[in-house]
């Protein structure tokens, strides 16, 4: 009877486990982890012992993958909010290989059974989650756009061209989605070329190969899903303003550039008020793209206009700076605005 109970009864609550990690001598090798997971067989009936084994295997597999994910991905100094997405975790999980040599045994506690599993992540898979630095020098000129638009477009095109150089198959993807693949963006040199009439930038940024692989397959989860009631803008700026915070990816591409082309000294206050009215709602829905676009546009407003929204801008900055990993690119824009208002 005791044997039957041990085989057919399992408790949902889990007891702690032991694990060991083997990291080989250099970065050209794999990482292996051995983990022992135990459960108590008291509390719930199963039809046969295979159900107990299945539960043990599922729980131990999830635990060892989570441990490896923390060690390989989350422990890196350069972490980004994107690596926390379910699609990235699933991609990592698919790269963890479990050994067929499973060891089942009785635990030290009454009615306890355990499983010991071995998992390994290859060096090739590990490298997909290591930030890869990209550098690009790019020059551009268009006499039909304003200087502000020229500077913004050159910076964005520098990132896009660098991504195309990294993987040609990224061409044709939406601009705003591609820009989200660039992390830790730094512009080292900007200005007009001394030899030709072009505006030039030198940019460096990091990419995560795994994130790009997921992006190419179209399986990366969309971040944005906010649904808010927005007050309508009545002036001729309405379509340009609405597009910058739209929920539809198909009409957001290039929206900031188009808005900046319509900007002048007479409509800057209207633009400021439009975005300030929506900040709280966008924050509540984690509308990262909309807030980033907001900060890019605000950075192009005159100080005389920005000062009228100083308190709200400072409040936004204080809210976002507590999570630099998630708002890294937005904070780059926002810090510049805050510094201007402090002067």
C-alpha positions, 0 to 999 in steps of 0.5 A: 500500500505504501508503494502504491501511495508513493507512486500515485499521489503528488502534492502541488507545492514544491520543495527546494532543490540542489543544482551545480553549474559547470562553466568550461575554461573559456568562452568557446565552450558550453555551459552545463547545469545539473539540477535535482528537483524534489516533490512530496507524494502526499495529497493528490492521486494520479492514475499511474506513476508516469504522471508523476514522472512527467510532472517531475520532468516538466518542473525540473526542466522549467527550473533549470532553464530559468537558472541558465537564463539568469546566468547567461542572459540576465547577468550580463551588464548590458541588459535590455527590456527586450530580453524579458519578452516571452518570445526571447525566453521561449527562444532561449528555452528552445536552445537548452538541450536536456540529457536523456540520462534522467535519474529518479530516486527517493528523497530524504523526506517522508514520501518524497521523490526526486529527479536529477536532470542535466541541461546544456547550452552550446556556445553558439546559442550563448553568443546569440544572447551576448550584445554585439556592438555595431559601428556606422558612419553615414552621411545624408542630405536633402534640400527639401527638408528642414535642418532639424528633420535632416539631422533626425533623418540622418541619425535614423538612417545611420542606424538602419543602414548599420542594421542592413549591413548586419543582416540584409534580410532586415530590409523592407521591415518597418522603420520604427520596429527596426530602430527598436533593435538598436540598444545603447545608442551613442552618436560619437560625431555629428555635423556637416562634412568638410568636403561635401554638403552632407550632414554626417553622423558616427553612431555605435549601438548594441544588438542582440542576435537572438532578438534579431533572429526572432524579429525576422521570423515575425514571432516577437510579441508586440509591446503596444496594446494601449487603448485610450480615448484621445481628444481630437486635434482640430487644426491641420496638424491633426493627422501628423500629431495623431500618427505619432502616438497611433496604435497602428504600426502601418501609419506610424512609420515616418510620423515624427519626420512628417510632423517636424516638417510641419512645425513652426514658431506659431504651432509649437505650443499646440504640439506641446499641449497635445503630447502633455495631455497624453503622457499619463495615459501613455504611461499607464499603458506602457506605450513605449513607442508613443512616449519615445516619439513624444520626447523626440518631438519635444526635443525639437521645440523652442525653450520658450515653449518647453518652459510652459510644460516644465513641471510635467516634463520633469515629472516624466523624467523622474518616473522613467529614470528609475528603469533605465533598461526599459526607457534607455533610448527615451531617456537619451532624448529626455535628459537633453530636454531636462538639461535645457530647462535647468539652464 
